[in-house]
Amino acid sequence: MKPECTGSLCVNGAASRARWARATWRFSLVALNVAALGCSSSDSTTETAAGGRTSSGGNGNATAGGTGGASTGTGAGGSSTGTGAGGSGTTGGSGTSGTGTGGATTGGTTTGTGGATTGGTTTGTGGATTGGTTTGTGGATTGGTTTGTGGSSGGMGGAAGTGGGPSVDAGGPDGGPAGCNLNTGYLGDDQCLLPPPPDKGFQVHIGPTDYKNPGSEYLLQPGQEITNDIAGAPSPNTTQQYFFYRQYRMRPTAHHVIISAPNGTDVGRRIGTANKSEDYPAGGVIAPEDKNVGIPIQPNTPISVSFHAINTTTKPQLREMWANFWYRDPKEVTQPATEWFETGNVTFAIPPRTKTQIGPSTCTVQGNGRLLWTYGHRHASNTRFLITRIRGTQRDVIYDAYHWEEPLLLEFSSTVTNRAADFANGVEGGWNGILDLMTGDKIEWTCDINNTTDGTLRFTNNTYTGEMCIIDAEAVNSTCQ
């Protein structure tokens, strides 16, 4: 078992995270434990040559050992101690296993065996709580298996008390993340997502460090709406990597998340975007024609997030999101993908109580390739988002959607079946199968708008008092300008 990293804008993997300071929205960077993906509310961190990490300050301190090293965590109201996984074994020894015992926590006891060293057999399952409830302040140290030099630490301590992060489950049996078992009392606890293993990918997380005292930047009052850009956290990869499969999870307050990396322009390049909790590709199933597709990310790339959330309930709710990026083997990537973000008309002004249309806007395709997926980003006054591919005199509808609050995302591959759109009967849909693109093709899009408000609608991030008509997409070997 291991705790989730619960910090503001947190890029979880093997290198760093960024804390979102409440008063000034500035970041302070702290190192993450390479082996354990542990998190504390400390203010200073140092790395050790043997693969260990020491953090101090805040609610306590934690030390993660190197090969077969020990792990100790102390909170203000309790402590957790465990020997490192493989503490009594031999690193790399063939068939040699080691065990560790989870430490005790004030108010409860955690026991269990640690993992095994490389070449050995895993003999434990991590710590299982056998006692009461932790009542003290402080977090827990992580558990896991030793995989070689710089292996991870031993059994996990008890549940966190006041001021500590919540206890969460470790990844699933197949190495993928399982649920976090959050119980904050706010809507959307079931959306929490654990990060990938550090050699498999990384996670971008925006959320509070303390769910009992989340802070005004994360706690939305009834009717409150916030949109802001958070910048500065570097990706943890130290060499160029490629990714393709992404998982997005959001609490119900989220309207959109746009994750960007720099490309020399003001808007940057979109490396991830979503309006709801979803996976891309759906279910993680990569189509045969996409087996060599990947999106490059350079070492320690600065990652920024535009996060838009609104609370439409009658009670305070959290704004929080998780996004996992899963690496692809660089040797297998022969088709780098390109992100599209086409804003169209941004100067419109739609008078009160008016029905009209934004567009048509167009861009021209450069390069013979194919469109991987697309969706239309819009707000509450939109009644229809239509995208058409134009090739000479032929016009093909590729996307036709009518529900702004649950925006349709269409994938264009051999493994996904899309319905044909039927506007007269309110059936959303579009192109089915692989969608090819040729140099000279045009992409055209329009947005039907019904402004039922008493104000003028302009291009803003306000869900009910502003509008947008933006294409988000990714393509192989084609751009659109």
C-alpha positions as CSV (number, residue, x, y, z in Angstrom):
1,M,0.0,0.0,0.0
2,K,1.1,3.6,-0.6
3,P,-0.3,7.0,0.1
4,E,-1.5,9.2,-2.7
5,C,0.4,12.4,-3.3
6,T,-2.1,15.1,-2.3
7,G,-0.6,18.4,-3.1
8,S,-1.9,21.4,-5.1
9,L,-0.4,21.1,-8.6
10,C,1.5,17.8,-8.1
11,V,3.4,16.2,-10.9
12,N,3.9,12.7,-9.5
13,G,6.5,10.4,-11.0
14,A,10.2,10.4,-10.2
15,A,11.3,14.0,-9.9
16,S,9.3,16.8,-8.6
17,R,6.0,18.4,-7.6
18,A,4.9,22.0,-7.3
19,R,2.9,23.5,-4.4
20,W,0.2,26.1,-5.3
21,A,0.7,28.9,-2.7
22,R,-2.8,30.3,-1.7
23,A,-1.9,34.0,-1.3
24,T,0.2,34.5,-4.4
25,W,-0.4,31.4,-6.6
26,R,3.4,30.9,-6.6
27,F,5.1,27.5,-6.7
28,S,7.7,26.0,-4.5
29,L,9.3,22.8,-5.8
30,V,10.0,19.7,-3.7
31,A,11.5,16.4,-4.7
32,L,9.4,13.2,-4.8
33,N,10.7,9.9,-3.6
34,V,11.8,7.9,-6.7
35,A,10.9,4.5,-5.3
36,A,7.9,5.1,-3.1
37,L,6.1,8.0,-4.7
38,G,5.5,9.2,-1.1
39,C,4.3,12.7,-0.1
40,S,4.6,14.8,3.0
41,S,3.7,18.3,3.9
42,S,7.3,19.2,4.4
43,D,9.0,22.3,3.3
44,S,12.5,21.0,2.5
45,T,13.8,17.9,0.8
46,T,17.2,16.4,0.0
47,E,18.2,13.5,-2.2
48,T,20.9,10.9,-1.1
49,A,23.2,9.1,-3.4
50,A,22.0,5.7,-2.4
51,G,18.5,6.4,-3.6
52,G,17.1,7.7,-0.3
53,R,15.1,10.8,0.5
54,T,14.8,12.9,3.6
55,S,12.0,15.4,4.1
56,S,11.5,17.6,7.1
57,G,9.1,20.3,8.4
58,G,5.4,20.6,8.3
59,N,3.6,17.7,10.0
60,G,6.6,15.4,10.4
61,N,9.6,13.8,8.7
62,A,10.2,10.7,6.6
63,T,13.3,8.9,5.4
64,A,13.2,6.3,2.6
65,G,16.3,4.1,2.5
66,G,18.3,3.0,-0.5
67,T,19.0,-0.7,-1.1
68,G,17.2,-2.6,1.6
69,G,17.2,0.6,3.7
70,A,14.9,1.4,6.6
71,S,12.0,3.8,6.6
72,T,10.8,5.9,9.5
73,G,8.0,8.4,9.5
74,T,7.0,10.6,12.5
75,G,3.9,12.7,12.8
76,A,2.8,15.1,15.5
77,G,0.4,12.6,16.9
78,G,1.9,9.3,16.0
79,S,4.7,7.4,14.4
80,S,5.2,4.8,11.7
81,T,8.3,2.6,11.4
82,G,9.1,-0.2,9.0
83,T,12.2,-1.9,7.7
84,G,12.8,-1.6,4.0
85,A,11.4,-4.2,1.7
86,G,14.1,-6.7,1.3
87,G,15.8,-5.4,4.5
88,S,17.2,-8.9,5.3
89,G,17.7,-10.0,1.7
90,T,20.4,-9.4,-0.9
91,T,19.9,-7.0,-3.7
92,G,19.9,-8.8,-7.0
93,G,20.4,-12.1,-5.3
94,S,18.8,-15.0,-7.2
95,G,15.9,-16.3,-5.3
96,T,16.7,-14.2,-2.2
97,S,13.7,-12.6,-0.5
98,G,13.5,-10.2,2.4
99,T,10.8,-9.2,4.7
100,G,9.9,-6.1,6.6
101,T,7.4,-5.3,9.3
102,G,4.9,-2.3,9.1
103,G,5.2,0.1,12.0
104,A,2.8,1.0,14.7
105,T,0.7,4.2,14.6
106,T,-0.8,6.0,17.6
107,G,-4.4,4.7,18.0
108,G,-3.8,1.7,15.8
109,T,-1.4,-0.9,14.6
110,T,-0.2,-1.8,11.1
111,T,1.6,-5.0,10.5
112,G,2.7,-6.9,7.4
113,T,5.6,-8.2,5.5
114,G,7.6,-6.1,3.0
115,G,8.3,-7.1,-0.6
116,A,11.2,-9.0,-2.1
117,T,14.5,-8.1,-3.6
118,T,15.2,-8.4,-7.3
119,G,15.5,-12.1,-8.2
120,G,13.5,-13.1,-5.2
121,T,9.8,-13.9,-4.6
122,T,7.3,-11.4,-3.2
123,T,6.2,-12.9,0.1
124,G,4.1,-10.1,1.6
125,T,1.2,-7.9,0.8
126,G,2.2,-4.8,2.6
127,G,0.8,-3.8,5.9
128,A,-2.7,-4.7,7.0
129,T,-4.3,-2.5,9.6
130,T,-5.2,-4.6,12.6
131,G,-5.9,-2.0,15.2
132,G,-7.9,1.1,15.9
133,T,-7.9,4.5,14.2
134,T,-5.0,6.9,14.1
135,T,-5.8,10.0,16.1
136,G,-2.6,12.0,15.8
137,T,-1.5,14.5,13.2
138,G,0.9,13.3,10.5
139,G,1.1,11.2,7.4
140,A,2.3,7.7,6.6
141,T,5.3,6.2,4.9
142,T,4.8,4.1,1.8
143,G,5.2,0.4,1.3
144,G,6.0,-1.7,-1.7
145,T,8.5,-4.2,-3.1
146,T,12.2,-3.9,-3.5
147,T,13.2,-4.0,-7.2
148,G,16.9,-3.5,-6.9
149,T,19.3,-0.8,-5.7
150,G,17.4,2.0,-4.2
151,G,14.4,-0.2,-3.5
152,S,11.2,1.1,-1.8
153,S,10.5,1.1,1.9
154,G,8.5,-1.3,4.1
155,G,5.0,-1.6,5.4
156,M,2.7,1.4,5.5
157,G,1.6,3.0,8.7
158,G,-1.9,3.6,9.9
159,A,-4.5,6.1,8.6
160,A,-3.6,9.7,8.8
161,G,-5.1,11.9,11.6
162,T,-6.1,15.5,11.6
163,G,-3.9,17.4,9.2
164,G,-2.5,14.3,7.4
165,G,-3.1,13.0,3.9
166,P,-5.7,10.2,3.5
167,S,-4.6,6.5,3.3
168,V,-5.0,5.0,-0.1
169,D,-4.7,1.6,-1.8
170,A,-1.7,0.6,-3.8
171,G,-1.9,-0.1,-7.5
172,G,-3.9,-2.9,-9.0
173,P,-2.5,-6.5,-9.6
174,D,-1.6,-5.6,-13.1
175,G,0.5,-2.6,-12.0
176,G,-2.2,-0.1,-13.0
177,P,-3.7,2.3,-10.5
178,A,-6.6,1.3,-8.3
179,G,-9.1,3.5,-6.4
180,C,-7.9,5.8,-3.6
181,N,-10.6,5.0,-1.1
182,L,-11.1,8.7,-0.3
183,N,-13.8,9.6,2.2
184,T,-13.8,13.4,2.3
185,G,-17.6,13.9,2.4
186,Y,-17.4,15.9,-0.9
187,L,-18.8,14.7,-4.2
188,G,-16.4,12.9,-6.5
189,D,-14.2,10.9,-4.0
190,D,-14.7,7.9,-6.3
191,Q,-12.8,9.8,-9.1
192,C,-9.5,9.8,-7.3
193,L,-6.7,8.1,-9.2
194,L,-3.3,6.8,-8.1
195,P,-0.3,7.7,-10.3
196,P,1.5,5.2,-12.6
197,P,4.7,3.5,-11.5
198,P,7.5,6.0,-12.0
199,D,9.1,4.1,-14.9
200,K,5.7,3.9,-16.6
201,G,4.5,7.5,-16.5
202,F,3.5,10.4,-14.3
203,Q,0.4,12.1,-12.9
204,V,-0.7,15.7,-12.8
205,H,-2.8,16.4,-9.8
206,I,-4.5,19.6,-8.6
207,G,-6.1,19.4,-5.2
208,P,-5.8,20.2,-1.5
209,T,-3.0,19.0,0.7
210,D,-5.5,18.7,3.6
211,Y,-9.0,17.6,2.9
212,K,-10.2,18.8,6.4
213,N,-8.9,22.3,5.7
214,P,-8.8,22.5,1.8
215,G,-8.4,26.3,1.4
216,S,-10.5,28.7,-0.6
217,E,-8.7,27.9,-3.8
218,Y,-10.0,24.4,-3.8
219,L,-13.4,24.8,-1.9
220,L,-16.1,26.2,-4.1
221,Q,-19.1,27.8,-2.5
222,P,-22.6,27.2,-4.0
223,G,-22.7,29.0,-7.3
224,Q,-19.0,29.9,-7.3
225,E,-17.0,29.6,-10.5
226,I,-13.2,29.7,-10.8
227,T,-10.9,29.5,-13.9
228,N,-7.2,30.0,-13.5
229,D,-3.9,29.0,-15.1
230,I,-1.4,27.1,-13.0
231,A,2.2,26.9,-14.3
232,G,5.6,25.8,-13.4
233,A,5.7,22.1,-12.5
234,P,8.2,20.1,-14.5
235,S,7.6,16.6,-15.9
236,P,9.6,14.0,-14.0
237,N,11.3,12.3,-17.1
238,T,15.0,12.9,-17.4
239,T,15.1,11.7,-21.0
240,Q,12.8,12.2,-23.9
241,Q,9.7,10.1,-23.5
242,Y,6.5,9.5,-25.6
243,F,3.0,9.0,-24.3
244,F,-0.3,8.2,-25.8
245,Y,-2.7,6.6,-23.3
246,R,-4.1,9.1,-20.8
247,Q,-6.6,8.9,-17.9
248,Y,-8.5,11.9,-16.7
249,R,-10.5,12.0,-13.5
250,M,-12.3,15.1,-12.1
251,R,-14.8,15.9,-9.4
252,P,-18.2,17.0,-10.6
253,T,-17.4,20.7,-10.3
254,A,-14.9,20.5,-13.2
255,H,-15.9,22.0,-16.5
256,H,-12.6,21.6,-18.3
257,V,-8.9,20.9,-17.8
258,I,-6.3,21.8,-20.4
259,I,-2.8,20.6,-19.8
260,S,-0.1,22.3,-21.8
261,A,3.6,22.3,-22.5
262,P,5.6,25.2,-24.0
263,N,6.2,25.4,-27.7
264,G,7.4,29.0,-28.0
265,T,3.9,30.5,-28.3
266,D,1.5,32.1,-25.7
267,V,-0.9,29.1,-25.8
268,G,1.7,26.4,-25.9
269,R,1.0,22.9,-27.1
270,R,-1.9,20.9,-25.6
271,I,-0.7,17.5,-24.2
272,G,-4.0,16.7,-22.6
273,T,-7.5,18.1,-22.4
274,A,-10.9,16.8,-21.1
275,N,-14.3,18.1,-20.1
276,K,-15.1,15.0,-18.0
277,S,-13.7,11.9,-16.4
278,E,-12.6,9.6,-19.3
279,D,-9.7,7.6,-20.8
280,Y,-8.1,8.1,-24.1
281,P,-8.0,5.7,-25.9
282,A,-11.2,4.4,-24.4
283,G,-10.4,1.7,-21.9
284,G,-6.7,1.9,-22.8
285,V,-7.3,-0.1,-25.9
286,I,-4.9,1.1,-28.6
287,A,-6.0,0.4,-32.2
288,P,-3.6,-1.6,-34.4
289,E,-3.0,1.4,-36.7
290,D,-2.0,3.4,-33.6
291,K,0.5,1.0,-32.1
292,N,3.4,3.2,-33.3
293,V,1.8,6.6,-32.4
294,G,3.3,8.7,-29.6
295,I,3.4,12.3,-28.4
296,P,6.9,13.4,-27.4
297,I,7.7,15.1,-24.1
298,Q,11.2,16.5,-23.5
299,P,13.1,16.0,-20.2
300,N,11.6,18.0,-17.3
301,T,9.2,19.8,-19.5
302,P,7.3,22.6,-17.6
303,I,3.7,21.7,-17.4
304,S,0.8,24.2,-17.0
305,V,-2.9,23.6,-16.4
306,S,-5.9,25.7,-17.2
307,F,-8.6,24.5,-14.7
308,H,-12.2,25.6,-14.9
309,A,-14.7,24.6,-12.3
310,I,-18.2,25.6,-11.2
311,N,-20.3,24.5,-8.2
312,T,-23.9,24.1,-9.3
313,T,-25.0,22.4,-6.0
314,T,-26.4,23.9,-2.8
315,K,-23.4,22.8,-0.7
316,P,-19.6,23.6,-0.8
317,Q,-17.7,21.3,-3.1
318,L,-14.1,20.6,-3.9
319,R,-12.4,21.4,-7.2
320,E,-9.9,18.7,-8.0
321,M,-8.5,16.7,-10.9
322,W,-6.1,13.9,-11.6
323,A,-4.5,13.1,-15.0
324,N,-2.2,10.1,-15.7
325,F,0.2,10.1,-18.6
326,W,1.5,6.6,-19.6
327,Y,4.8,6.3,-21.4
328,R,5.3,4.4,-24.7
329,D,8.6,2.7,-25.6
330,P,10.4,5.3,-27.7
331,K,11.8,2.6,-29.9
332,E,8.2,1.7,-31.0
333,V,7.2,5.3,-31.8
334,T,7.4,5.9,-35.5
335,Q,4.3,8.2,-35.9
336,P,4.5,11.3,-33.6
337,A,1.1,12.9,-33.1
338,T,0.3,16.6,-33.2
339,E,-2.2,18.4,-31.0
340,W,-4.8,20.7,-32.6
341,F,-6.4,23.6,-30.7
342,E,-8.4,25.8,-33.0
343,T,-10.2,28.7,-31.4
344,G,-12.0,30.1,-34.4
345,N,-13.8,33.4,-33.8
346,V,-12.8,35.0,-30.5
347,T,-14.3,38.5,-31.2
348,F,-18.0,37.7,-31.3
349,A,-20.5,39.6,-29.1
350,I,-23.9,38.0,-29.0
351,P,-26.8,40.3,-27.7
352,P,-29.2,39.2,-25.0
353,R,-32.1,37.0,-25.9
354,T,-30.6,36.2,-29.3
355,K,-30.3,33.0,-31.4
356,T,-27.3,33.0,-33.8
357,Q,-24.3,31.1,-34.9
358,I,-20.6,31.4,-34.3
359,G,-18.7,30.7,-37.5
360,P,-18.2,29.1,-39.8
361,S,-14.5,29.0,-39.0
362,T,-12.0,27.0,-41.1
363,C,-8.5,25.8,-41.1
364,T,-6.5,24.1,-43.9
365,V,-4.8,20.8,-43.5
366,Q,-1.1,20.4,-44.2
367,G,0.2,16.9,-44.6
368,N,-1.4,13.6,-45.5
369,G,-2.3,11.8,-42.3
370,R,-5.3,11.1,-40.1
371,L,-7.3,12.5,-37.3
372,L,-7.2,10.5,-34.1
373,W,-10.0,12.1,-32.1
374,T,-11.8,15.4,-31.7
375,Y,-14.4,17.2,-29.5
376,G,-15.9,20.6,-29.5
377,H,-15.3,22.9,-26.5
378,R,-18.3,25.2,-25.7
379,H,-20.4,26.6,-22.9
380,A,-24.0,26.6,-21.7
381,S,-25.6,28.7,-24.5
382,N,-24.4,26.2,-27.2
383,T,-27.1,24.1,-28.7
384,R,-25.1,22.5,-31.5
385,F,-21.4,22.0,-32.4
386,L,-20.8,20.9,-36.0
387,I,-17.5,19.9,-37.6
388,T,-17.1,19.1,-41.3
389,R,-14.3,17.9,-43.5
390,I,-14.3,19.5,-46.9
391,R,-12.4,17.9,-49.8
392,G,-13.1,19.6,-53.1
393,T,-16.8,19.6,-53.4
394,Q,-17.4,16.8,-50.9
395,R,-18.5,17.7,-47.4
396,D,-18.4,15.0,-44.7
397,V,-19.8,15.6,-41.2
398,I,-17.3,14.2,-38.8
399,Y,-18.7,15.6,-35.5
400,D,-22.2,16.7,-34.6
401,A,-23.1,17.2,-30.9
402,Y,-25.8,19.0,-28.9
403,H,-25.1,18.6,-25.2
404,W,-22.7,21.1,-23.8
405,E,-22.7,19.7,-20.3
406,E,-21.6,16.2,-21.4
407,P,-19.5,17.0,-24.5
408,L,-19.1,14.2,-27.0
409,L,-15.6,13.0,-27.8
410,L,-15.2,11.0,-30.9
411,E,-12.3,8.6,-31.6
412,F,-11.6,7.7,-35.2
413,S,-10.0,4.2,-35.3
414,S,-10.6,0.6,-36.4
415,T,-11.6,-0.4,-32.8
416,V,-14.3,2.2,-32.1
417,T,-17.8,2.4,-33.6
418,N,-19.4,5.9,-33.8
419,R,-23.0,6.5,-34.4
420,A,-24.2,8.5,-37.4
421,A,-25.5,11.9,-36.3
422,D,-29.2,12.5,-36.6
423,F,-29.9,16.1,-35.8
424,A,-33.6,15.9,-36.4
425,N,-33.9,13.2,-33.7
426,G,-31.3,14.6,-31.4
427,V,-28.8,11.8,-31.9
428,E,-25.2,12.9,-31.6
429,G,-22.5,11.2,-33.7
430,G,-20.2,11.6,-36.6
431,W,-17.5,9.9,-38.7
432,N,-17.1,6.2,-38.1
433,G,-13.7,4.4,-38.6
434,I,-10.3,5.8,-39.6
435,L,-10.5,9.4,-40.6
436,D,-7.9,10.3,-43.3
437,L,-6.7,13.8,-44.0
438,M,-5.0,15.2,-47.1
439,T,-3.1,18.3,-47.8
440,G,-5.6,21.0,-48.9
441,D,-8.6,19.5,-47.0
442,K,-10.4,22.1,-45.0
443,I,-11.9,21.6,-41.5
444,E,-15.0,23.8,-40.9
445,W,-16.8,24.2,-37.6
446,T,-19.9,26.2,-36.4
447,C,-21.6,26.6,-33.1
448,D,-25.3,27.3,-32.8
449,I,-26.0,29.7,-29.8
450,N,-29.2,30.5,-27.9
451,N,-28.5,33.4,-25.6
452,T,-31.3,33.2,-23.0
453,T,-29.5,35.6,-20.6
454,D,-29.9,39.4,-20.2
455,G,-26.2,39.9,-21.0
456,T,-24.0,39.9,-24.0
457,L,-22.0,36.7,-24.6
458,R,-18.3,37.1,-25.4
459,F,-15.3,34.8,-25.6
460,T,-14.7,34.1,-21.9
461,N,-14.3,31.2,-19.6
462,N,-17.6,31.9,-17.8
463,T,-19.9,28.9,-18.2
464,Y,-23.2,30.7,-18.3
465,T,-22.3,34.3,-19.2
466,G,-19.6,33.6,-21.9
467,E,-19.1,31.3,-24.9
468,M,-16.5,29.5,-26.9
469,C,-16.4,27.4,-30.1
470,I,-13.1,25.6,-30.0
471,I,-11.9,22.4,-31.7
472,D,-9.6,20.1,-29.6
473,A,-8.0,17.2,-31.5
474,E,-4.9,15.2,-32.2
475,A,-3.7,14.0,-35.6
476,V,-0.9,12.0,-37.1
477,N,1.2,13.6,-39.9
478,S,-1.3,16.5,-40.3
479,T,-1.7,20.0,-39.0
480,C,-4.5,22.5,-39.6
481,Q,-3.9,26.2,-39.8
